[in-house]
Amino acid sequence: MLANSPVESFSFAGREIFLKRDDLLHPGFSGNKARKFAYFLDQEFAGVTKLIGHGSAQANSLYSLSALAKLKGWQCDFYVDHIASHVLTLPTGNYAAAIANGTRVIDLSSLIAANPFVQRELKWTCHEYIVQQVLPAEPNALFIPEGGRCQYAEYGVNQLAAEIETWAMQQGMTDLKVFLPAGTGTTALFLNQYFVRQQSDIRVLTCAVVGGDAYLRQQFSMLNPNSAEHPQILNADKKYHFGKLYPEFYAMWLRICASGVQFELLYDPLGFIVLEKYLPQWDASPVMYIHQGGLLGNETMLPRYLRKFGQSSSAHGEKHLLSDAKTLCV
């Protein structure tokens, strides 16, 4: 069982922040997805020989499912809407690591185009295709929904919550604020739900990275309709679009990586921008930030940032910037 990731002290915006290092859970299986998928690692699944998932070709869940399947001795098939040509030409990041783990990444658009028996006029989503076309012929397969947004995630997130609660008690802390940026919000929801039900004074705060507040509240309600158990959603000063490159994201990433801890470039920059905005309101409360891993994504995100914001630099200067960033985040 994966548990007891360390807590470190981290200086940010003139405050001491406690950093829950879930990126250090296991060399090959860590972070947010390891917590969400912990149930599948810990339980026995008699007769299962294959793990099936879906998402994007560079998703953190792709690599995490590949690592889970490898640990369990299963084949992993991961369905994607498409695979960009540059990813096929020069595999990097989560895609390359998953392939190295033996995962078959299946391009649904190419599969349908090559299969005369599939009704091509139907606009299949990966989920629909798996449920209707794949699972009926795969009795020994275990299917995990995209990103791990399911009730099974509660098992591993509860373990994380219990670790945080025990740590806070050992430190003699009260009114601990736990902050993490959210995609589907599954981890934030189950964390706060645990603390509320345990009648703890620990509360979870989050911000919407993938969609807006309405999207995040909808995701919460799909797993738990009781809004009294939902985390508080905090906002940045402007609207950001998921996956778009922003200079303030890159600047924040360089700031936080200067601490010597590597962070990822997709969720953490916005997380720390929002955290910095609200920290002055929490003067009397200790604050914990959950490091959710996802570091392999930097292999694709960092070159994108350098291409976009390094155009005015000389070739030598751009190489130096890349070297500095990698040095910060080794």
C-alpha positions in Angstrom: 0.0 0.0 0.0 1.3 3.5 -0.9 1.1 5.9 2.1 2.8 8.4 4.3 4.3 10.8 1.8 6.6 13.3 3.6 5.6 16.8 4.6 8.2 19.5 4.1 8.4 23.2 5.0 8.3 25.5 2.0 8.8 29.3 1.9 6.3 31.1 -0.4 5.2 34.7 -0.5 6.7 35.4 2.9 4.9 32.6 4.6 5.8 29.1 5.7 3.7 26.6 3.6 3.6 22.9 4.5 4.1 20.8 1.3 2.6 17.4 1.2 4.9 15.6 -1.2 2.6 13.1 -2.8 5.0 13.2 -5.8 7.3 11.1 -3.7 4.9 8.2 -2.9 6.6 5.7 -5.2 9.2 6.0 -8.0 6.8 4.7 -10.6 3.4 5.4 -9.2 2.8 8.7 -7.3 0.9 11.9 -7.0 -2.8 12.6 -7.5 -3.5 9.6 -9.7 -1.8 7.1 -7.4 -4.2 8.2 -4.6 -7.2 7.9 -7.0 -6.1 4.5 -8.3 -4.9 3.1 -4.9 -8.0 1.0 -4.6 -7.1 -0.9 -7.8 -3.6 -1.5 -6.6 -4.5 -2.7 -3.1 -7.4 -5.0 -4.1 -7.3 -8.4 -5.7 -9.1 -8.8 -9.0 -9.4 -12.5 -9.7 -9.2 -13.2 -13.4 -8.4 -9.7 -14.5 -5.6 -9.6 -17.1 -6.1 -6.2 -18.7 -6.7 -2.6 -17.7 -8.6 -0.3 -20.0 -8.7 3.5 -19.8 -9.0 6.5 -21.9 -8.1 10.2 -22.1 -5.5 12.3 -23.9 -2.2 11.1 -25.3 -0.3 13.2 -22.8 -2.6 12.8 -19.8 -1.1 12.1 -16.4 -3.6 9.3 -16.0 -2.1 7.5 -19.1 1.2 7.1 -17.4 -0.3 6.3 -14.0 -2.5 3.6 -15.4 0.5 2.2 -17.3 2.4 2.1 -14.0 -0.6 0.5 -12.2 -0.9 -2.2 -14.8 2.8 -2.9 -14.7 2.7 -3.3 -10.9 -0.3 -5.7 -11.2 1.1 -7.7 -14.1 -1.7 -6.6 -16.4 -1.8 -5.5 -20.0 -2.9 -1.8 -20.4 -4.9 -0.5 -23.3 -5.5 3.2 -23.3 -7.9 4.8 -25.9 -7.4 8.4 -27.2 -9.4 10.4 -29.7 -6.3 11.0 -31.7 -2.5 11.1 -31.5 -0.8 14.1 -32.9 1.8 13.4 -35.5 4.6 15.1 -33.6 3.9 12.8 -30.6 4.2 9.8 -32.8 7.4 11.1 -34.4 9.1 12.1 -31.2 7.4 10.5 -28.2 8.0 12.4 -24.9 6.4 12.8 -21.5 3.6 10.7 -20.3 3.0 9.1 -23.7 6.6 7.9 -24.0 6.8 6.6 -20.4 3.5 4.7 -20.8 4.7 3.1 -24.0 7.9 2.1 -22.2 5.7 0.4 -19.6 4.2 -1.7 -22.3 0.9 0.2 -22.7 -0.9 0.1 -26.0 -2.1 3.6 -26.8 -5.0 3.2 -29.3 -6.0 6.0 -31.6 -9.8 5.7 -31.9 -10.0 7.8 -35.1 -7.5 5.5 -36.9 -9.1 2.4 -35.5 -12.6 3.4 -36.8 -11.2 4.4 -40.1 -9.5 1.0 -40.5 -12.5 -1.1 -39.4 -15.2 -1.7 -42.0 -17.5 -3.3 -39.4 -17.8 -0.1 -37.3 -20.6 2.3 -38.0 -18.5 5.3 -39.0 -21.4 7.7 -39.2 -21.7 7.5 -35.3 -19.5 10.0 -33.5 -18.1 7.7 -30.9 -16.5 9.1 -27.8 -13.7 6.9 -26.3 -16.0 6.1 -23.4 -18.9 5.0 -25.6 -16.7 3.0 -27.9 -15.1 1.1 -24.9 -18.4 0.4 -23.3 -20.2 -0.7 -26.4 -17.6 -2.2 -28.6 -14.6 -3.3 -26.4 -15.8 -4.4 -23.0 -18.4 -7.0 -24.3 -15.4 -8.9 -25.9 -13.1 -8.4 -22.9 -14.4 -10.4 -20.0 -11.1 -10.2 -18.2 -10.7 -6.5 -18.5 -11.0 -3.8 -15.8 -12.3 -0.5 -17.0 -11.3 2.7 -15.1 -13.2 6.0 -16.2 -11.2 8.9 -17.5 -9.0 10.6 -14.9 -10.2 8.3 -12.1 -13.4 10.4 -11.4 -15.3 7.6 -9.7 -16.3 6.5 -6.2 -13.4 4.1 -6.1 -11.1 7.2 -5.8 -12.5 7.8 -2.3 -10.5 4.8 -0.9 -7.1 6.3 -1.7 -8.0 9.9 -1.0 -9.3 8.9 2.4 -5.8 7.5 3.1 -4.3 10.8 2.2 -6.8 12.7 4.4 -6.0 10.4 7.3 -2.3 11.1 6.9 -2.9 14.8 6.9 -5.2 14.6 10.0 -2.6 12.5 11.9 0.2 14.9 10.9 -1.8 18.0 12.0 -2.5 16.3 15.4 1.1 15.4 15.9 2.1 19.1 15.2 -0.6 20.4 17.5 -2.2 22.3 14.7 -5.7 23.6 14.5 -7.7 25.2 11.7 -5.3 23.8 9.0 -6.1 25.0 5.5 -5.4 22.4 2.8 -5.1 23.8 -0.7 -4.8 22.1 -4.1 -5.7 23.0 -7.7 -8.5 20.9 -9.3 -9.2 19.3 -12.6 -12.4 17.2 -12.0 -12.1 18.1 -8.3 -12.3 14.4 -7.2 -9.4 14.6 -4.8 -10.4 17.9 -3.3 -14.0 16.7 -2.8 -13.2 13.4 -1.1 -10.6 15.2 1.1 -13.0 17.8 2.4 -15.8 15.2 2.7 -13.5 13.1 5.0 -12.7 16.0 7.2 -16.3 17.1 7.6 -17.5 13.6 8.4 -14.6 13.2 10.9 -15.7 16.5 12.5 -12.2 17.8 12.0 -11.4 21.5 11.8 -9.3 20.9 8.7 -10.8 22.4 5.6 -10.0 22.0 1.9 -9.8 24.9 -0.6 -9.3 24.6 -4.3 -9.4 26.4 -7.6 -10.8 25.4 -11.0 -8.1 24.7 -13.6 -9.8 22.7 -16.3 -13.2 24.5 -16.3 -14.9 27.3 -14.4 -16.6 27.2 -11.0 -19.9 25.9 -12.3 -18.1 23.0 -14.0 -16.3 22.2 -10.8 -19.4 22.3 -8.7 -21.1 20.0 -11.2 -18.2 17.5 -10.8 -18.5 17.7 -7.0 -22.3 17.0 -7.2 -21.9 14.0 -9.4 -19.9 12.3 -6.7 -21.6 13.8 -3.7 -24.8 15.9 -3.9 -24.4 17.3 -0.4 -22.9 20.8 -1.0 -22.1 21.1 2.8 -19.3 18.6 2.3 -17.9 20.3 -0.8 -14.6 22.2 -0.7 -14.5 26.0 -1.0 -13.7 27.2 -4.5 -11.3 30.2 -4.8 -10.8 32.4 -7.9 -7.9 34.0 -9.6 -8.3 37.7 -10.7 -8.8 36.6 -14.4 -10.2 33.8 -16.5 -7.6 31.3 -17.7 -8.1 28.6 -20.4 -6.9 25.1 -19.6 -3.7 24.2 -21.5 -3.1 27.8 -22.8 0.3 29.3 -22.1 0.5 32.4 -19.9 3.6 34.3 -19.1 2.5 34.7 -15.4 2.2 30.9 -15.2 5.8 30.4 -16.4 7.1 33.2 -14.1 5.3 31.5 -11.1 6.7 28.1 -12.1 10.2 29.5 -12.0 9.6 31.1 -8.6 8.3 27.9 -7.0 10.9 25.7 -8.6 13.6 28.0 -7.2 12.8 26.4 -3.9 14.6 23.3 -5.1 11.3 21.3 -5.4 10.1 20.5 -8.9 6.5 21.4 -9.7 4.5 20.8 -12.9 3.5 23.4 -15.4 -0.2 22.7 -16.0 -1.9 22.9 -12.6 0.6 24.2 -10.1 1.2 27.7 -11.5 -2.4 28.7 -11.3 -2.6 27.0 -7.9 0.1 29.1 -6.5 -1.2 32.3 -8.1 -4.5 31.7 -6.3 -2.8 30.7 -3.1 -0.7 33.9 -3.1 -3.9 36.0 -3.5 -5.7 34.4 -0.5 -2.7 33.9 1.9 -3.2 37.3 3.6 -6.7 36.2 4.6 -5.3 33.2 6.5 -2.8 34.8 8.8 -4.0 32.8 11.8 -4.1 29.5 10.0 -1.4 27.1 8.9 -1.5 26.2 5.2 -0.7 23.0 3.4 -0.3 22.7 -0.3 -0.6 19.2 -1.8 2.0 18.4 -4.4 0.1 16.1 -6.8 2.9 15.0 -9.1 2.4 15.0 -12.8 6.0 16.0 -13.5 6.4 14.0 -16.7 4.1 16.5 -18.4 6.9 19.1 -18.1 8.8 17.3 -20.8 6.1 18.6 -23.3 5.0 21.8 -21.5 8.4 23.3 -20.9 9.5 23.3 -24.6 6.1 24.9 -25.5 6.8 27.8 -23.0 10.3 28.3 -24.3 9.1 28.4 -27.9 6.3 30.9 -27.1 8.2 33.2 -24.7 11.8 32.7 -25.8 11.4 33.9 -29.3 13.3 37.1 -28.7 16.2 35.3 -27.1 19.3 34.2 -29.0 19.7 30.5 -29.6 22.4 30.5 -26.9 20.1 32.3 -24.5 17.2 29.9 -25.1 19.4 26.9 -24.5 20.7 28.6 -21.3 17.1 29.2 -20.1 16.2 25.6 -20.8 19.3 24.5 -18.9 18.4 26.7 -15.9 14.9 25.4 -15.8 16.0 21.8 -15.9 18.7 22.5 -13.2 16.0 24.0 -10.9 13.8 21.0 -11.3 16.2 18.0 -11.2 
